[in-house]
Amino acid sequence: MENLLEVKNLCKKYIGFELKNINFSIPKGMIIGLIGENGAGKTTTIKAMLNIINKDEGEVKIFDLDLHQNEKQIKQDIAVVLDDSFLSEYLNPKSINKIMKNFYPSWDEKLYLKYLEKFNLPINKISKEFSNGMKMKLKIATALSHKPKLLILDEPTSGLDPVARNDILDIFQEFIEDGEHSILLSSHITSDLEHIADYIIFINNGEIIFKKSKDELIENFGIVRCDEKDFKSFKKNDYIKYKKNKYEYDVLVENKADFKRKYSISVIDKPTIEDIMLIYIKGEK
């Protein structure tokens, strides 16, 4: 399967934090979810791979081209939505349309106006007067309207109400339907990723903990809720981590079917992506 993006051995070091050997790829027609707690390295990964900040080591290829050598060409075909990067907040959507028509040969004015109408964004009001949710909708409308092949988004649904979030997630799914486009979506709203992601990349303390299909995580992983006696009967190699609560243990297992057979457990709960992430971060081995 052809990859639109490949990241190899990406490293970035700050005082007190280090991004260590980040490796992943994004195939065509896929939505890849990037998860992790605040400060885990999600935004640093995105900014380093796009040359927004200087990386210490690593190689990034987009459309099979080296980003460092072909940045201008590549950035015509990608769209990036970050919380802290956009045009002046004193511009209105009408002015943004004029600017983008000159900047992107592929800019689609009709599509842009369609998104503005869908998101109920006033065309003559400066974005400084928009709510945070409206600002994010404007960023997404702008990103999609120059028809990129690859969409890279950092917390795009943060601050949106459930209805607006659902509308945007539907748009993201439409974007990749033809099998030629892909999305890298960083989000702490893991329920959004359960809805649309094909694969999940989990970063913690600057390192990738796992890269797995969403279906594998939801269908194969499990949480055993048990008392201390049962917990002590489990071998450490048979579970990933556990979290001790007031009255019971939550034990995260990678293959609930195998675990059921081995320990004659009758009920193993299906976890959410958030459940899995929390036990990885807060749990013990």
VEXDREN-2710 file (C-alpha; in Angstrom, 1 decimal):
% VEXDREN-2710
k/r/px/py/pz
1/MET/0.0/0.0/0.0
2/GLU/1.4/3.4/-1.0
3/ASN/2.3/5.7/1.9
4/LEU/1.6/9.5/1.7
5/LEU/3.9/10.2/4.7
6/GLU/6.8/8.3/6.2
7/VAL/8.6/9.4/9.4
8/LYS/11.8/7.6/10.3
9/ASN/13.8/8.0/13.6
10/LEU/12.5/11.5/14.3
11/CYS/14.2/13.0/17.4
12/LYS/14.0/16.3/19.2
13/LYS/15.5/17.2/22.5
14/TYR/14.6/19.9/24.9
15/ILE/15.6/20.5/28.5
16/GLY/13.3/18.1/30.4
17/PHE/11.8/16.4/27.4
18/GLU/12.9/14.3/24.5
19/LEU/11.2/13.0/21.4
20/LYS/12.8/9.6/20.8
21/ASN/13.0/7.7/17.5
22/ILE/9.5/8.3/16.2
23/ASN/8.7/6.0/13.3
24/PHE/5.4/5.7/11.5
25/SER/3.7/5.9/8.1
26/ILE/0.4/7.0/6.7
27/PRO/-1.0/4.9/3.8
28/LYS/-3.4/6.3/1.3
29/GLY/-7.0/6.3/2.2
30/MET/-6.4/6.1/6.0
31/ILE/-7.2/8.2/9.1
32/ILE/-4.4/7.8/11.6
33/GLY/-5.2/8.9/15.2
34/LEU/-2.4/10.2/17.4
35/ILE/-3.1/10.0/21.1
36/GLY/-1.3/10.7/24.4
37/GLU/-1.7/13.0/27.4
38/ASN/-0.8/16.7/27.2
39/GLY/3.0/17.0/27.0
40/ALA/3.5/13.5/25.6
41/GLY/5.0/14.7/22.3
42/LYS/2.0/14.8/19.9
43/THR/2.4/18.4/18.8
44/THR/6.2/18.3/18.9
45/THR/6.1/15.3/16.6
46/ILE/3.8/17.2/14.1
47/LYS/5.9/20.4/14.2
48/ALA/9.2/18.6/13.9
49/MET/8.1/16.4/11.0
50/LEU/6.8/19.6/9.1
51/ASN/10.0/21.6/9.8
52/ILE/8.0/24.1/11.9
53/ILE/10.6/23.4/14.5
54/ASN/14.0/22.0/13.8
55/LYS/14.4/18.3/14.4
56/ASP/17.6/16.9/15.8
57/GLU/17.6/13.7/13.7
58/GLY/15.3/11.8/11.4
59/GLU/13.9/11.7/7.9
60/VAL/10.5/12.7/6.7
61/LYS/9.1/11.8/3.3
62/ILE/5.8/13.1/2.0
63/PHE/4.5/11.8/-1.3
64/ASP/7.9/10.0/-1.5
65/LEU/9.8/13.3/-1.5
66/ASP/12.2/14.5/1.1
67/LEU/10.4/17.4/2.9
68/HIS/13.6/19.3/3.6
69/GLN/14.5/19.4/-0.2
70/ASN/11.0/19.7/-1.6
71/GLU/9.2/21.8/1.0
72/LYS/7.6/24.3/-1.3
73/GLN/6.3/21.7/-3.7
74/ILE/5.0/19.4/-0.9
75/LYS/3.2/22.1/1.0
76/GLN/0.9/22.8/-2.0
77/ASP/-0.6/19.4/-1.5
78/ILE/-0.8/19.2/2.3
79/ALA/-3.0/21.1/4.7
80/VAL/-2.1/21.7/8.4
81/VAL/-4.4/22.8/11.1
82/LEU/-2.7/23.7/14.4
83/ASP/-4.0/25.6/17.4
84/ASP/-1.4/28.3/17.2
85/SER/-0.9/28.8/13.4
86/PHE/-3.3/30.7/11.1
87/LEU/-3.8/33.9/9.2
88/SER/-4.3/37.2/11.1
89/GLU/-7.3/37.2/13.3
90/TYR/-8.2/40.6/11.8
91/LEU/-9.0/39.0/8.5
92/ASN/-12.6/37.9/7.7
93/PRO/-13.5/34.8/5.7
94/LYS/-14.0/36.9/2.6
95/SER/-10.5/38.3/2.8
96/ILE/-9.1/34.8/3.4
97/ASN/-10.7/33.7/0.2
98/LYS/-8.9/36.4/-1.8
99/ILE/-5.5/35.6/-0.2
100/MET/-5.8/31.8/-0.7
101/LYS/-6.9/32.2/-4.4
102/ASN/-3.5/33.8/-5.0
103/PHE/-1.5/31.4/-2.9
104/TYR/-2.9/28.0/-4.0
105/PRO/-3.5/27.2/-7.7
106/SER/-5.9/24.5/-6.5
107/TRP/-8.0/26.8/-4.4
108/ASP/-11.7/26.0/-4.8
109/GLU/-13.8/29.1/-4.0
110/LYS/-17.1/27.4/-4.4
111/LEU/-16.1/24.6/-2.0
112/TYR/-14.8/27.2/0.5
113/LEU/-18.1/29.1/0.4
114/LYS/-20.0/25.8/0.8
115/TYR/-18.1/25.0/4.0
116/LEU/-18.7/28.5/5.3
117/GLU/-22.4/28.0/4.8
118/LYS/-22.3/24.5/6.3
119/PHE/-20.5/25.8/9.4
120/ASN/-22.7/29.0/9.7
121/LEU/-19.6/31.3/9.5
122/PRO/-20.3/34.9/8.7
123/ILE/-18.3/36.0/5.6
124/ASN/-17.7/39.6/6.6
125/LYS/-16.9/39.2/10.3
126/ILE/-13.3/39.2/11.4
127/SER/-12.1/36.0/13.0
128/LYS/-11.0/37.8/16.2
129/GLU/-14.7/38.1/17.0
130/PHE/-15.4/34.3/16.4
131/SER/-15.7/31.8/19.2
132/ASN/-13.0/29.2/19.6
133/GLY/-15.2/26.7/17.9
134/MET/-15.9/29.0/15.0
135/LYS/-12.2/29.7/14.6
136/MET/-11.5/26.0/14.3
137/LYS/-14.3/25.5/11.8
138/LEU/-12.8/28.4/9.7
139/LYS/-9.3/26.7/9.8
140/ILE/-10.8/23.4/8.7
141/ALA/-12.8/25.0/5.9
142/THR/-9.7/26.9/4.7
143/ALA/-7.5/23.7/4.9
144/LEU/-9.9/21.6/2.9
145/SER/-10.6/24.2/0.2
146/HIS/-7.3/24.0/-1.6
147/LYS/-7.9/20.3/-2.1
148/PRO/-4.9/18.8/-0.3
149/LYS/-3.9/15.1/-0.5
150/LEU/-2.8/14.9/3.1
151/LEU/-4.5/16.6/6.0
152/ILE/-2.6/17.0/9.3
153/LEU/-4.7/18.2/12.3
154/ASP/-3.8/18.9/15.9
155/GLU/-6.9/18.8/18.2
156/PRO/-9.3/19.9/15.5
157/THR/-12.5/19.1/17.4
158/SER/-11.5/20.7/20.7
159/GLY/-13.9/23.3/21.9
160/LEU/-16.7/22.2/19.5
161/ASP/-20.1/21.0/20.6
162/PRO/-21.1/17.4/19.8
163/VAL/-23.2/18.3/16.8
164/ALA/-20.4/20.4/15.2
165/ARG/-17.9/17.7/16.0
166/ASN/-20.0/15.0/14.3
167/ASP/-20.4/17.2/11.2
168/ILE/-16.6/17.7/11.0
169/LEU/-15.9/14.0/11.5
170/ASP/-18.3/13.2/8.7
171/ILE/-16.4/15.6/6.4
172/PHE/-13.1/13.9/7.4
173/GLN/-14.5/10.5/6.4
174/GLU/-15.7/11.9/3.0
175/PHE/-12.2/13.4/2.5
176/ILE/-10.6/9.9/2.5
177/GLU/-13.4/8.0/0.7
178/ASP/-11.7/7.9/-2.7
179/GLY/-8.7/6.1/-1.3
180/GLU/-6.3/8.8/-2.5
181/HIS/-6.3/11.1/0.6
182/SER/-5.3/10.6/4.2
183/ILE/-5.5/12.3/7.6
184/LEU/-3.2/12.4/10.6
185/LEU/-5.4/13.5/13.5
186/SER/-4.0/14.3/16.9
187/SER/-6.8/14.4/19.5
188/HIS/-7.4/13.9/23.2
189/ILE/-11.1/13.3/22.4
190/THR/-10.5/9.6/21.9
191/SER/-14.2/8.9/21.2
192/ASP/-13.8/10.9/18.0
193/LEU/-11.0/8.5/17.0
194/GLU/-13.1/5.5/17.8
195/HIS/-15.7/6.9/15.4
196/ILE/-13.4/7.5/12.4
197/ALA/-9.7/6.3/12.8
198/ASP/-8.3/3.3/11.1
199/TYR/-5.1/3.1/13.1
200/ILE/-4.0/4.5/16.5
201/ILE/-0.5/5.7/17.4
202/PHE/0.0/6.2/21.1
203/ILE/2.8/8.5/22.3
204/ASN/3.9/8.7/25.9
205/ASN/6.9/10.6/27.3
206/GLY/8.2/11.2/23.8
207/GLU/8.1/7.6/22.7
208/ILE/5.7/5.6/20.6
209/ILE/4.1/2.9/22.9
210/PHE/2.1/1.2/20.1
211/LYS/0.9/1.5/16.6
212/LYS/-2.2/-0.7/16.1
213/SER/-5.4/-0.8/14.1
214/LYS/-8.4/0.7/16.0
215/ASP/-10.4/-2.5/15.5
216/GLU/-7.6/-4.6/17.0
217/LEU/-7.6/-2.3/20.1
218/ILE/-11.3/-2.4/20.6
219/GLU/-12.0/-6.0/19.7
220/ASN/-8.9/-7.8/21.0
221/PHE/-7.9/-5.8/24.1
222/GLY/-9.8/-6.3/27.3
223/ILE/-10.1/-5.1/30.9
224/VAL/-10.4/-7.8/33.6
225/ARG/-12.0/-6.4/36.7
226/CYS/-11.2/-8.6/39.6
227/ASP/-10.5/-8.9/43.4
228/GLU/-7.0/-9.2/44.8
229/LYS/-7.1/-13.0/45.0
230/ASP/-7.8/-13.4/41.3
231/PHE/-5.3/-10.7/40.4
232/LYS/-2.5/-12.6/42.3
233/SER/-3.2/-15.7/40.2
234/PHE/-2.3/-13.9/37.0
235/LYS/1.2/-14.2/35.6
236/LYS/2.8/-10.9/34.7
237/ASN/3.5/-11.9/31.2
238/ASP/-0.2/-12.5/30.6
239/TYR/-1.3/-8.9/31.0
240/ILE/0.0/-5.5/30.0
241/LYS/-0.6/-3.3/33.1
242/TYR/-3.0/-3.1/36.0
243/LYS/-4.5/-0.3/38.0
244/LYS/-5.5/-0.8/41.6
245/ASN/-8.8/0.8/42.6
246/LYS/-10.4/1.0/46.0
247/TYR/-12.3/-2.3/45.8
248/GLU/-10.9/-4.0/42.7
249/TYR/-8.2/-4.3/40.1
250/ASP/-8.4/-3.2/36.5
251/VAL/-6.1/-5.5/34.4
252/LEU/-5.4/-4.6/30.8
253/VAL/-4.9/-7.7/28.6
254/GLU/-3.9/-7.7/24.9
255/ASN/-5.8/-10.8/23.8
256/LYS/-9.0/-11.3/25.9
257/ALA/-9.9/-14.5/24.2
258/ASP/-6.6/-16.2/25.2
259/PHE/-6.9/-14.8/28.7
260/LYS/-10.4/-16.1/29.1
261/ARG/-9.3/-19.6/28.1
262/LYS/-6.2/-19.6/30.3
263/TYR/-7.8/-18.3/33.5
264/SER/-11.4/-19.4/33.0
265/ILE/-12.6/-15.8/33.2
266/SER/-16.2/-15.5/32.2
267/VAL/-16.5/-11.7/31.7
268/ILE/-13.8/-9.4/30.2
269/ASP/-14.9/-5.8/29.5
270/LYS/-14.4/-4.2/26.1
271/PRO/-12.2/-1.1/26.6
272/THR/-12.4/2.3/25.0
273/ILE/-9.3/3.8/23.6
274/GLU/-9.3/6.1/26.6
275/ASP/-9.4/3.1/29.0
276/ILE/-6.4/1.6/27.3
277/MET/-4.4/4.9/27.3
278/LEU/-5.2/5.6/31.0
279/ILE/-4.1/2.1/32.2
280/TYR/-0.9/2.4/30.1
281/ILE/-0.1/5.8/31.6
282/LYS/-1.3/5.3/35.2
283/GLY/-1.0/1.6/35.6
284/GLU/1.7/-0.6/37.0
285/LYS/3.3/-3.8/35.7
END
